[in-house]
Amino acid sequence: MSVELAHYLTVGAMIFGVGIAIALAKRNAIAVLMGVELMLNGVNLTFLAFSRFGGAFDAADAPLAGHVFVVFVLTVAAAEAAVALAMAVLIYRRRETVDLDRINLMRW
């Protein structure tokens, strides 16, 4: 039994689904960020799967296109995590909670 494109896409969709379920169900800001990171990792797996199994391109460097997208997504994810965690720490210091329902930024 060999691992085909459908297997990679199934695992990527499952990771993305778990991430979206966590991001929508949790009230903790850190858990929501973890859900967003899971969604990005599911998309990265899909990019790599299409890069690996996508034989429809004629260019010699086409298989690297998925890897380039993954590097860009990882860069954006790292920047997003750094900024979001800094904001979460700032809000925690000010409000003493990271519960998204209890944070009201309009009233300081």
C-alpha positions in Angstrom: 0.0 0.0 0.0 1.4 3.3 -1.0 0.6 6.8 0.3 -1.3 8.7 -2.3 -2.4 12.4 -2.6 -5.8 11.6 -1.1 -4.2 10.5 2.1 -2.2 13.7 2.5 -5.3 15.8 1.7 -7.4 13.8 4.2 -4.8 14.4 7.0 -4.5 18.1 6.0 -8.3 18.5 6.1 -8.5 16.8 9.5 -5.8 19.0 10.9 -7.5 22.1 9.5 -10.9 20.9 10.8 -9.5 20.4 14.3 -7.9 23.8 14.2 -11.1 25.5 13.1 -13.1 23.7 15.8 -10.6 24.8 18.4 -10.5 28.4 17.2 -14.3 28.7 17.2 -15.0 26.8 20.4 -12.4 28.2 22.8 -12.7 31.4 24.8 -9.1 31.5 25.8 -7.0 33.8 23.5 -4.0 31.4 23.6 -6.2 28.4 22.6 -7.6 30.4 19.7 -4.1 31.2 18.5 -3.2 27.5 18.7 -6.3 26.7 16.6 -5.1 29.2 14.0 -1.7 27.7 13.9 -3.2 24.2 13.4 -5.2 25.6 10.5 -2.0 27.0 8.9 -0.2 23.7 9.4 -3.1 21.9 7.7 -2.7 24.2 4.7 1.0 23.7 4.7 0.6 20.0 4.5 -1.8 20.4 1.6 0.7 22.7 -0.2 3.5 20.1 0.3 1.2 17.3 -1.0 0.3 19.1 -4.1 4.0 20.0 -4.6 4.9 16.4 -4.2 2.2 14.8 -6.4 1.6 17.7 -8.9 3.0 16.4 -12.1 1.0 18.7 -14.4 3.7 21.4 -14.5 6.2 21.6 -17.3 8.7 23.8 -15.6 11.7 22.2 -14.0 11.4 24.2 -10.7 7.6 23.7 -10.3 7.9 21.0 -7.5 9.6 23.7 -5.4 6.6 26.0 -5.7 4.8 24.3 -2.8 7.8 24.5 -0.6 8.2 28.2 -1.3 4.5 28.7 -0.2 5.2 26.8 2.9 8.2 28.9 3.8 6.0 32.1 3.3 3.2 30.6 5.4 5.6 29.7 8.2 7.0 33.2 8.2 3.6 34.8 8.4 2.6 32.3 11.1 5.7 33.1 13.2 5.1 36.9 12.8 1.4 36.4 13.7 2.2 34.3 16.8 4.8 36.8 18.0 2.4 39.8 17.6 -0.6 38.0 18.9 1.2 36.7 22.0 2.6 40.1 22.7 -0.9 41.5 22.5 -2.2 38.7 24.8 0.5 39.5 27.4 -0.4 43.2 27.2 -4.1 42.5 27.6 -3.4 40.1 30.5 -1.4 42.7 32.3 -4.1 45.3 31.8 -7.2 43.2 32.3 -5.8 40.2 34.2 -7.6 37.8 31.9 -7.2 36.2 28.5 -10.9 35.2 28.2 -12.1 36.7 25.0 -15.7 37.2 26.4 -14.4 39.3 29.3 -12.1 41.5 27.3 -13.7 44.9 26.4 -11.1 47.1 24.8 -13.4 50.0 24.5 -13.5 50.5 28.3 -10.0 51.1 29.9 
